[in-house]
Amino acid sequence: MKTRDLGRTGLQVSEIGFGAWGLGATMWRGVSDDDGAAAVRAALDAGVTFIDTALAYGDGHSERIVGRAAPQATIATKIPPKGGGWPAQPDSNIDDVFPAAYVRACTERSIANLGRAAIDVEQFHVWHDVWLDQPGWKTTRAEMEKLRAEGKVRHWGISINDHAPETALRALSDPIFETAQVIYNIFDRSPEKELFALARERGLGIIVRVPFDEGALTGGVRPETTFPEGDWRHRYFRGNRKAEAAKRADALKALLGEEAKTLPELALRFILARPEVSTVIPGMRRVAHAQANAAVSDGRKLSAALLQRLEAHAWDKNWYVD
């Protein structure tokens, strides 16, 4: 397993991390807690040292599994927006979404769930730069400083809205934020426009989520695919979206070969080709997935020719809100 700097935090993390949304047992269905914990342990055995979770993932359920299964890992978690509004709206007020007392309460809940004295990386689960111009931001920021001074939070970051890196660029210029979590994959290349340049300039750690576009980039979503009852993917892949995802995944299969033998491997190697990326956090709920994803960290890089061919597969969409 190769490691990379998590920006200017001083932390070294595995370039393949573990995305623990699927361990929350609410929105992703079909895998038991035992299977999820086994996947965490398999990832650790394969060299993974970084895990990303959130208080909102099963109301702390994912955090508790991660805390028990990976006491030695670097763990990032997130504060959910008060009232549950995803994504952050430009007409919202930080006093309603992340007031200071709420930020502290959520942080302390996560610490208890994880069974730790401190959170390595605490992130806001949504963000909008409009909050920087509101009086409440000064109070919230002061509370963040207090939590860091108390040793409860080591580093602060932002989990950027859906496919919209532009909503957090101003905040990420503030020294209090050291990491940015963002969607980046073969379909969504929006971080290349401005965020990656800012990361180089400010020394930001870039945590890449959704490398497989919620499964579309694995090739496993077909027109006939069914999801477990209650699984959130019913909504994400509603209508004719499964067919469209399958069509685009099939088009990528023509690029498979010695450089990448499977679509998941191609998807991960595409992301790791960017030096700005610190770690990529595919969701892993099964041992086999953890082992296969970790195996991609072998130092091999995609050729410039293949990266150029992948440019034609960019896809402008937002199925989270459309």
Kinemage of the C-alpha trace (Angstrom):
@kinemage 1
@onewidth
@group {chain A} dominant
@subgroup {mainchain}
@vectorlist {calphas} color= white
{ca met a 1} P 0.000 0.000 0.000
{ca lys a 2} L 1.375 3.395 -1.016
{ca thr a 3} L 0.918 6.380 1.266
{ca arg a 4} L 0.512 10.097 0.593
{ca asp a 5} L 0.562 13.270 2.635
{ca leu a 6} L -2.865 14.428 3.759
{ca gly a 7} L -2.062 17.944 2.665
{ca arg a 8} L -0.335 20.061 5.303
{ca thr a 9} L -1.850 18.152 8.256
{ca gly a 10} L 1.328 16.182 8.852
{ca leu a 11} L -0.644 12.944 8.526
{ca gln a 12} L 0.450 10.191 6.151
{ca val a 13} L -2.469 8.122 4.891
{ca ser a 14} L -2.958 5.167 2.598
{ca glu a 15} L -3.812 6.303 -0.912
{ca ile a 16} L -6.698 3.830 -0.884
{ca gly a 17} L -8.918 4.630 2.086
{ca phe a 18} L -12.140 3.093 3.369
{ca gly a 19} L -15.500 4.789 2.786
{ca ala a 20} L -17.806 3.725 5.634
{ca trp a 21} L -21.183 5.142 4.541
{ca gly a 22} L -22.344 1.626 3.745
{ca leu a 23} L -21.789 0.536 7.358
{ca gly a 24} L -24.559 2.829 8.593
{ca ala a 25} L -27.185 0.090 7.962
{ca thr a 26} L -29.877 2.572 6.928
{ca met a 27} L -29.426 3.920 3.394
{ca trp a 28} L -27.273 1.055 2.086
{ca arg a 29} L -28.884 -2.333 2.695
{ca gly a 30} L -27.987 -5.968 2.254
{ca val a 31} L -24.825 -6.363 4.365
{ca ser a 32} L -24.675 -7.296 8.046
{ca asp a 33} L -22.657 -5.503 10.727
{ca asp a 34} L -20.401 -8.543 10.980
{ca asp a 35} L -19.693 -8.444 7.250
{ca gly a 36} L -18.981 -4.720 7.420
{ca ala a 37} L -16.596 -5.095 10.341
{ca ala a 38} L -14.856 -7.953 8.511
{ca ala a 39} L -14.406 -5.665 5.497
{ca val a 40} L -12.798 -3.035 7.736
{ca arg a 41} L -10.384 -5.590 9.168
{ca ala a 42} L -9.556 -6.923 5.686
{ca ala a 43} L -8.820 -3.398 4.499
{ca leu a 44} L -6.514 -2.817 7.472
{ca asp a 45} L -4.757 -6.118 6.766
{ca ala a 46} L -4.227 -4.931 3.188
{ca gly a 47} L -2.562 -1.731 4.347
{ca val a 48} L -5.448 0.751 4.526
{ca thr a 49} L -4.788 3.316 7.266
{ca phe a 50} L -7.492 5.934 6.573
{ca ile a 51} L -11.245 5.547 7.174
{ca asp a 52} L -13.961 8.110 6.473
{ca thr a 53} L -17.286 7.929 8.292
{ca ala a 54} L -19.953 10.361 9.552
{ca leu a 55} L -22.332 10.905 12.433
{ca ala a 56} L -25.218 10.812 9.935
{ca tyr a 57} L -24.385 7.288 8.769
{ca gly a 58} L -27.007 5.416 10.727
{ca asp a 59} L -27.045 8.018 13.520
{ca gly a 60} L -23.548 7.022 14.583
{ca his a 61} L -23.865 3.321 13.723
{ca ser a 62} L -21.025 3.453 11.187
{ca glu a 63} L -18.819 5.372 13.631
{ca arg a 64} L -19.332 2.751 16.314
{ca ile a 65} L -18.407 -0.120 13.976
{ca val a 66} L -15.329 1.739 12.732
{ca gly a 67} L -14.251 2.670 16.239
{ca arg a 68} L -14.375 -0.937 17.415
{ca ala a 69} L -12.841 -2.479 14.277
{ca ala a 70} L -10.085 0.053 13.556
{ca pro a 71} L -8.731 1.636 16.723
{ca gln a 72} L -5.338 2.245 15.098
{ca ala a 73} L -6.544 3.923 11.870
{ca thr a 74} L -6.623 7.612 11.000
{ca ile a 75} L -10.337 8.425 11.087
{ca ala a 76} L -12.236 11.292 9.521
{ca thr a 77} L -15.860 11.901 10.389
{ca lys a 78} L -18.467 14.597 9.711
{ca ile a 79} L -20.968 16.866 11.413
{ca pro a 80} L -24.393 16.595 9.723
{ca pro a 81} L -26.301 19.779 8.897
{ca lys a 82} L -28.752 20.650 11.644
{ca gly a 83} L -32.196 19.902 10.272
{ca gly a 84} L -30.785 17.455 7.719
{ca gly a 85} L -30.595 19.697 4.669
{ca trp a 86} L -28.477 18.217 1.846
{ca pro a 87} L -26.959 19.956 -0.057
{ca ala a 88} L -26.406 23.340 1.600
{ca gln a 89} L -28.589 26.033 0.030
{ca pro a 90} L -27.390 29.538 -0.941
{ca asp a 91} L -30.265 31.125 1.018
{ca ser a 92} L -29.451 29.234 4.244
{ca asn a 93} L -27.923 30.664 7.415
{ca ile a 94} L -25.061 29.092 9.329
{ca asp a 95} L -26.932 29.752 12.576
{ca asp a 96} L -29.541 27.254 11.387
{ca val a 97} L -27.117 24.695 9.936
{ca phe a 98} L -23.913 24.712 12.011
{ca pro a 99} L -24.387 26.871 15.141
{ca ala a 100} L -21.471 26.725 17.556
{ca ala a 101} L -23.171 24.704 20.303
{ca tyr a 102} L -24.403 22.147 17.771
{ca val a 103} L -20.907 21.768 16.272
{ca arg a 104} L -19.551 20.984 19.736
{ca ala a 105} L -22.357 18.582 20.600
{ca cys a 106} L -21.955 16.601 17.381
{ca thr a 107} L -18.188 16.463 17.760
{ca glu a 108} L -18.483 15.106 21.283
{ca arg a 109} L -21.051 12.513 20.162
{ca ser a 110} L -18.692 11.313 17.444
{ca ile a 111} L -15.815 11.084 19.907
{ca ala a 112} L -17.981 8.872 22.123
{ca asn a 113} L -19.121 6.721 19.187
{ca leu a 114} L -15.538 6.213 17.994
{ca gly a 115} L -14.262 5.490 21.498
{ca arg a 116} L -11.428 7.959 21.107
{ca ala a 117} L -10.104 11.002 22.888
{ca ala a 118} L -9.988 13.039 19.665
{ca ile a 119} L -11.112 13.100 16.046
{ca asp a 120} L -8.275 13.102 13.524
{ca val a 121} L -10.241 15.011 10.875
{ca glu a 122} L -13.636 16.577 11.643
{ca gln a 123} L -15.526 17.769 8.574
{ca phe a 124} L -18.656 19.760 7.887
{ca his a 125} L -20.873 17.353 5.968
{ca val a 126} L -22.161 20.142 3.709
{ca trp a 127} L -20.921 23.619 3.010
{ca his a 128} L -21.754 26.880 1.268
{ca asp a 129} L -19.455 29.893 1.102
{ca val a 130} L -22.398 32.241 1.631
{ca trp a 131} L -22.006 31.484 5.361
{ca leu a 132} L -18.636 33.239 5.496
{ca asp a 133} L -20.383 36.617 5.193
{ca gln a 134} L -22.842 35.935 8.025
{ca pro a 135} L -22.264 36.996 11.653
{ca gly a 136} L -22.710 33.436 12.927
{ca trp a 137} L -19.611 32.205 11.095
{ca lys a 138} L -17.336 34.093 13.517
{ca thr a 139} L -18.952 32.326 16.495
{ca thr a 140} L -18.824 28.893 14.851
{ca arg a 141} L -15.213 29.378 13.817
{ca ala a 142} L -14.258 30.368 17.353
{ca glu a 143} L -15.848 27.133 18.641
{ca met a 144} L -13.816 25.165 16.098
{ca glu a 145} L -10.658 26.782 17.431
{ca lys a 146} L -11.694 25.884 20.990
{ca leu a 147} L -12.298 22.239 20.089
{ca arg a 148} L -8.877 22.082 18.496
{ca ala a 149} L -7.216 23.791 21.475
{ca glu a 150} L -8.926 21.298 23.813
{ca gly a 151} L -7.453 18.430 21.789
{ca lys a 152} L -10.834 17.110 20.699
{ca val a 153} L -10.297 17.850 16.983
{ca arg a 154} L -6.876 17.605 15.385
{ca his a 155} L -7.766 18.921 11.925
{ca trp a 156} L -10.800 20.543 10.295
{ca gly a 157} L -12.118 19.928 6.790
{ca ile a 158} L -15.088 20.377 4.484
{ca ser a 159} L -17.061 17.707 2.643
{ca ile a 160} L -18.064 19.620 -0.481
{ca asn a 161} L -21.633 19.613 -1.808
{ca asp a 162} L -22.382 16.961 -4.425
{ca his a 163} L -20.772 18.035 -7.715
{ca ala a 164} L -20.125 21.680 -6.743
{ca pro a 165} L -16.519 22.415 -5.660
{ca glu a 166} L -17.138 26.102 -6.351
{ca thr a 167} L -19.324 26.350 -3.233
{ca ala a 168} L -16.336 25.912 -0.891
{ca leu a 169} L -13.358 27.618 -2.532
{ca arg a 170} L -13.428 30.718 -0.327
{ca ala a 171} L -13.666 28.734 2.901
{ca leu a 172} L -10.812 26.470 1.875
{ca ser a 173} L -8.559 29.527 1.679
{ca asp a 174} L -9.039 29.932 5.455
{ca pro a 175} L -6.137 28.249 7.308
{ca ile a 176} L -8.518 26.534 9.734
{ca phe a 177} L -9.548 24.135 6.959
{ca glu a 178} L -6.832 21.676 5.991
{ca thr a 179} L -8.769 19.077 3.971
{ca ala a 180} L -11.465 18.952 1.325
{ca gln a 181} L -13.573 15.905 0.509
{ca val a 182} L -14.970 15.995 -3.006
{ca ile a 183} L -16.595 13.860 -5.683
{ca tyr a 184} L -14.082 13.110 -8.413
{ca asn a 185} L -14.286 10.265 -10.896
{ca ile a 186} L -14.138 9.451 -14.596
{ca phe a 187} L -17.570 11.021 -15.082
{ca asp a 188} L -17.216 14.045 -12.778
{ca arg a 189} L -14.037 16.056 -13.379
{ca ser a 190} L -15.232 19.322 -11.819
{ca pro a 191} L -12.412 19.498 -9.203
{ca glu a 192} L -9.935 19.928 -12.070
{ca lys a 193} L -11.349 23.394 -12.836
{ca glu a 194} L -10.290 25.227 -9.654
{ca leu a 195} L -10.116 23.006 -6.591
{ca phe a 196} L -6.950 21.114 -7.473
{ca ala a 197} L -5.089 24.354 -8.163
{ca leu a 198} L -6.204 25.678 -4.766
{ca ala a 199} L -5.072 22.426 -3.137
{ca arg a 200} L -1.589 22.863 -4.586
{ca glu a 201} L -1.470 26.488 -3.488
{ca arg a 202} L -2.812 25.970 0.048
{ca gly a 203} L -1.471 22.503 0.809
{ca leu a 204} L -4.943 21.003 1.163
{ca gly a 205} L -5.453 17.314 1.682
{ca ile a 206} L -7.873 16.074 -0.991
{ca ile a 207} L -10.113 13.155 -0.007
{ca val a 208} L -11.932 11.764 -3.055
{ca arg a 209} L -15.318 10.143 -2.558
{ca val a 210} L -17.720 8.404 -4.965
{ca pro a 211} L -14.964 6.960 -7.188
{ca phe a 212} L -17.447 4.470 -8.658
{ca asp a 213} L -20.387 6.909 -9.080
{ca glu a 214} L -22.437 4.943 -6.529
{ca gly a 215} L -21.757 1.746 -8.463
{ca ala a 216} L -22.244 2.936 -12.043
{ca leu a 217} L -18.495 2.879 -12.739
{ca thr a 218} L -18.132 -0.719 -11.566
{ca gly a 219} L -20.285 -1.948 -14.447
{ca gly a 220} L -22.493 -3.701 -11.909
{ca val a 221} L -25.552 -1.497 -12.441
{ca arg a 222} L -27.621 -2.938 -15.285
{ca pro a 223} L -31.161 -2.152 -16.496
{ca glu a 224} L -32.421 -5.241 -14.654
{ca thr a 225} L -30.547 -4.517 -11.387
{ca thr a 226} L -32.654 -4.511 -8.227
{ca phe a 227} L -31.655 -3.090 -4.850
{ca pro a 228} L -32.663 -4.250 -1.354
{ca glu a 229} L -35.858 -2.761 0.066
{ca gly a 230} L -35.162 0.628 1.633
{ca asp a 231} L -31.830 1.095 -0.166
{ca trp a 232} L -31.298 4.726 -1.226
{ca arg a 233} L -30.088 3.644 -4.689
{ca his a 234} L -33.734 3.144 -5.694
{ca arg a 235} L -33.905 6.921 -5.913
{ca tyr a 236} L -30.442 7.575 -7.335
{ca phe a 237} L -30.962 5.122 -10.208
{ca arg a 238} L -34.646 5.803 -10.778
{ca gly a 239} L -36.342 5.929 -14.177
{ca asn a 240} L -34.063 5.047 -17.073
{ca arg a 241} L -30.899 5.911 -15.155
{ca lys a 242} L -29.776 2.298 -14.717
{ca ala a 243} L -29.840 1.818 -18.472
{ca glu a 244} L -27.922 5.042 -19.052
{ca ala a 245} L -25.320 4.106 -16.451
{ca ala a 246} L -24.884 0.657 -18.002
{ca lys a 247} L -24.468 2.168 -21.464
{ca arg a 248} L -21.708 4.497 -20.294
{ca ala a 249} L -19.962 1.796 -18.291
{ca asp a 250} L -20.021 -0.520 -21.295
{ca ala a 251} L -18.383 2.203 -23.397
{ca leu a 252} L -15.490 2.281 -20.950
{ca lys a 253} L -14.898 -1.454 -21.255
{ca ala a 254} L -13.183 -0.857 -24.590
{ca leu a 255} L -10.360 0.824 -22.662
{ca leu a 256} L -9.617 -2.147 -20.414
{ca gly a 257} L -6.389 -4.053 -20.895
{ca glu a 258} L -2.948 -4.310 -19.346
{ca glu a 259} L -3.180 -0.905 -17.657
{ca ala a 260} L -6.461 -1.748 -15.949
{ca lys a 261} L -8.197 -5.089 -16.212
{ca thr a 262} L -11.537 -4.142 -14.580
{ca leu a 263} L -13.720 -1.055 -14.433
{ca pro a 264} L -13.215 -0.565 -10.662
{ca glu a 265} L -9.461 -0.747 -11.178
{ca leu a 266} L -9.656 1.773 -14.025
{ca ala a 267} L -11.787 4.097 -11.907
{ca leu a 268} L -9.344 4.048 -8.988
{ca arg a 269} L -6.221 4.375 -11.138
{ca phe a 270} L -7.763 7.394 -12.891
{ca ile a 271} L -8.115 9.168 -9.534
{ca leu a 272} L -4.681 8.172 -8.263
{ca ala a 273} L -3.140 9.665 -11.404
{ca arg a 274} L -3.711 13.109 -9.836
{ca pro a 275} L -0.903 14.129 -7.452
{ca glu a 276} L -3.304 16.511 -5.676
{ca val a 277} L -5.287 13.530 -4.378
{ca ser a 278} L -4.263 12.372 -0.906
{ca thr a 279} L -6.594 9.373 -0.651
{ca val a 280} L -9.623 7.903 -2.387
{ca ile a 281} L -12.360 6.308 -0.259
{ca pro a 282} L -14.408 3.717 -2.146
{ca gly a 283} L -17.280 2.272 -0.180
{ca met a 284} L -16.408 -1.225 1.019
{ca arg a 285} L -18.862 -3.563 2.717
{ca arg a 286} L -17.380 -6.952 1.819
{ca val a 287} L -13.968 -8.516 2.329
{ca ala a 288} L -13.445 -9.213 -1.382
{ca his a 289} L -14.118 -5.562 -2.274
{ca ala a 290} L -11.669 -4.339 0.353
{ca gln a 291} L -8.957 -6.638 -0.908
{ca ala a 292} L -9.515 -5.784 -4.583
{ca asn a 293} L -9.562 -2.043 -3.989
{ca ala a 294} L -6.442 -2.092 -1.823
{ca ala a 295} L -4.581 -4.095 -4.457
{ca val a 296} L -4.779 -1.141 -6.876
{ca ser a 297} L -2.193 0.673 -4.755
{ca asp a 298} L 0.845 -0.870 -6.437
{ca gly a 299} L 2.521 2.255 -7.800
{ca arg a 300} L 1.540 1.695 -11.430
{ca lys a 301} L 0.235 4.770 -13.256
{ca leu a 302} L -2.107 5.081 -16.211
{ca ser a 303} L -0.420 6.244 -19.389
{ca ala a 304} L -0.935 9.746 -20.731
{ca ala a 305} L -2.574 8.218 -23.795
{ca leu a 306} L -5.193 6.368 -21.751
{ca leu a 307} L -5.872 9.409 -19.564
{ca gln a 308} L -6.488 11.423 -22.721
{ca arg a 309} L -8.950 8.841 -24.027
{ca leu a 310} L -10.843 8.994 -20.730
{ca glu a 311} L -11.542 12.702 -21.241
{ca ala a 312} L -14.289 11.831 -23.718
{ca his a 313} L -16.205 9.996 -20.961
{ca ala a 314} L -16.840 13.024 -18.726
{ca trp a 315} L -20.541 13.309 -17.899
{ca asp a 316} L -22.257 16.409 -16.512
{ca lys a 317} L -25.112 15.326 -14.231
{ca asn a 318} L -26.334 15.532 -10.631
{ca trp a 319} L -28.581 12.603 -9.796
{ca tyr a 320} L -28.547 13.510 -6.093
{ca val a 321} L -30.926 16.425 -6.651
{ca asp a 322} L -32.182 16.171 -10.246
